[in-house]
Amino acid sequence: MNEKFSMRSKKNSTLNHYKERVHQALNYIHENLGEKLDLNDVAAASHFSRYHFHRIFNALVGETLNEYIRRKRLEMAIEMLIYHKEKTVTDLALSCGFSSSSNFSKAFSNYFGCSPSEVRNPEKFKENRKIGELKSKYGKDFDPRKFYPEIIKQLQETDMNVQIIEQKEKRAAILTSPGGYEKRKIFETWDKLCKWGADNRLVNADFFGLCYDNPLVTPAAKCRYDAAITVRVDTVINAPFQEAIIPAGKYAIAYYRGPEDPEAKLHMNIYREWLPQSGFDPDDYPLLERYLNDSRDDGYVEMQVMIKLKGTI
């Protein structure tokens, strides 16, 4: 019995260690999407041999390295098409790691089932378009009109009150949701993290969700979501939990209290309406949700949406 327990414990420890190292590779990819991503460099970020990294990455992420990079670049392109209309398609293609605008447009259309021009001019979007890889592979419909609230009449107006604050650095323990933005997986992740926090007597902790992806673009199960709880300086963090630093700096904060918002309408309004007029650029850090209640107990969501800012343009 003890031998079996020891073997199981060792196996779990190894798996958690592998997940942590792949997490480091994902961070490296996220930070360098616009650059040439070399296998040797990505593997080195995870401290795996390049000869074994492909198989380990595929087994834990569910996609090959090239598939993952291509998907993330195309998802980044959507954001840039909408929020950086001053950029030409060629400039945008090069910024997203594509060799030319023609290669980018072909990859974009094959994946989303619509063209970059339809994203910038959604009134030209045709329902009876060719089904893209996003739909055929992941079963997710893509409709660029959802990025433009004024086009979708049923979208209710959100009264935004965005404030700018200076936040101090916070040390946190994080746990990645194994099912992305799927609600059940997120709650399971939070239950594990909160139990760990209670066991470590974390009092007056803050609770954050690190939201790396846009659910309008990325399939829910493929979205990357980290649950985070702030910890003391002397708190020991062991696997499967990981240490993370929520960086100090200037943040835009919008308060929300209401029903669940699966299409992140508040987030979209901040990016579309407030940010372009604010005089700020978003920093290269994922969007944060700071939770002020447990929606399962209260029946509503209360949170702050936080975007780290670079500074004045």
Secondary structure, DSSP 4 states (H G I P E B T S, - for coil): -HHHHHHHHHHHHHHHHHHHHHHHHHHHHHHTTTS---HHHHHHHHT--HHHHHHHHHHHHSS-HHHHHHHHHHHHHHHHHHH-TTS-HHHHHHHTT-S-HHHHHHHHHHHHSS-HHHHHSGGG--SSPPP-HHHHHH-----GGGG-TTTSTTPPP----EEEEEE--EEEEEEE-TTTT-HHHHHHHHHHHHHHHHHTT--S--EEEEE-S-TTTS-GGGS-EEEEEE--TT----TTSEEEEE--EEEEEEEEEES--TT-HHHHHIIIIIHHHHTEEE-SS-EEEEE-S-HHHHSSEEEEEEEEEEEE-
